[in-house]
């Protein structure tokens, strides 16, 4: 299938979601896109930030796109297969120094901000901070998604049923994300490279880093109607729930998992719930993006069929 390389320039970057944004590229279903991107804060290097930002339209994550998929229509499903994610040479993680409910609870809102500076080696898959501590890298894109169907300018911060700032660490190379398409053409965008993150993203930041190169294969599906994101990884199926209330997010993720178990394994809903209580794990994706995220995880080998 064709590979389309999107150049890193002002024309291809935006910091909000909108169905009114002009696509930077039109592709066919099944094509692959490749691109680089600044970190979420529009930094190209530790010293250089991207110029020419609009204070209103570029307040959110630096995103590449939107990419139009020829023939895609609202109501279909977009499959985004993550072929590769390669981080840049540096990253940063911050904690404290700003007010959030969680920071207030932890007693760090009024403290001086703490920052970890990371040197990243994508070939070795390793990062080292300024204190010499090392972590294995597990890179993924925090934002992959499409705009809401309503007109206007929409923040990149909260995740939505059409994707966006999901911040799920499972969505690295080899995974596939399935999203309900909200608008004709799909208008897909991506960015917010993370070199590593824990479930929850409790400081509000991962190892935030520039993206050297990602490759995504984008396809339209007619055979998989969805109302919320679903993902496949080599290890498991994932379903997502998003809500300001963590209980509601957990319920939405569980409901979507019961639907998946019925669709993939032909389980009755009550049977799926009984089995799910034994083999499905609920994980807090993130609690810091205004809308909280929960993902339900069902390992491929959890149930052995007769």
C-alpha positions, 0 to 999 in steps of 0.5 A: 500500500502507498506510504505518504510522508507528511512534512513537519511544517506550519501547514501540517500542524494544528492545536485544536480539533475542528471539522472545519480544518482543511485536510493536509493530505487525502489518502485511500483506505489502507494507505500508510502515513509517516510523520514527525511532530513536536512534543505536546507543548510544541517544542522541537528541542529543549531550546527551540519552540515552534514559531507562529502559534495562534494563541487561540487555535494552537493552545492544545497539543501539537498535532499533525493533520488532519488527514482525509480518508477518501470515501469515509463517512460518518458512522463507519469505523476507522482502523488505525494500525500503529506500525512504528513509533520512534521517539526523539532524543530528549524528553521531560516530565514535570510534577507539582507547581500547578493547581489540580484537585489531585495535586491539592490532595497530594499537597504539591500544588503550591510547591515549586515545580519539579522537572525530570530531564530525560536523554532518550536512546531510541535504538537502545530503548532506554531513557536516563534522567539528570540524576542518572536513573534509567527506564526502559522506553515504551513509546506511543502516541497520546493523541490519535483521533478525529474532531467532534461532529459539531462545528466550532473549535474543540480542545485537544485535552479531553478524550472523546468517543472519536479518539483524541487524548486517550493517553493509553500506554498499550497503544504502541507499535503492533497495536490497532485502534478502532474509532467510530467516525464522526464526520465524512472524510474522517479528518484524522490527526495524531501527535503527543508522543510519550516515551513512557507512561504509567497507567493513570499518568498521575503527575499529569505528564508522561515522558513528553518528547518529540516524535522522530517518526511514526507510521500509521496504516489507516483503513475504513471498516464497514463490518465493525459498528462502534460507539466507543473506542476499541483496541487490539494489541498482541496481548489483549483486546481493550475497550474504553470509557470516558467520563468526568465521573470515574465510575461512569467511565468504568461502566462504559468500558465494561459495557463496551467489553461485554459487547466485544465479548458477544461480538468476538466470542458469541457470549450471552451478555450475562455470561460475558459479565460472569466470565468478565468478572474473572478475566477482565481487568479494569485499568485507569487509563488517565485521571488528568485530562478533565474527562477520566479514562478507563480501559477494560483489558481481556487477554487473548488467552484468558478463556480457552474454548472447547 
